[in-house]
């Protein structure tokens, strides 16, 4: 199995990653974490983060 930092994380390419996540408190540029905080969400971000990015004009 690849090292954790070598596992692909498509979420890092999403525009919403540029803002902090109000749901899990991840900083801008960091992956969101699961609700329990034990795993990175590598495929997507929380809806609250997407909403914040939209409110800041980063998304249409």
Secondary structure, 3 states (H helix, E strand, C coil): CCCHHHCCCHHHHCHHHHCCCCCCCCCCCCCCECCCCCCECCCCCCHHHHHHHHHCCCCC
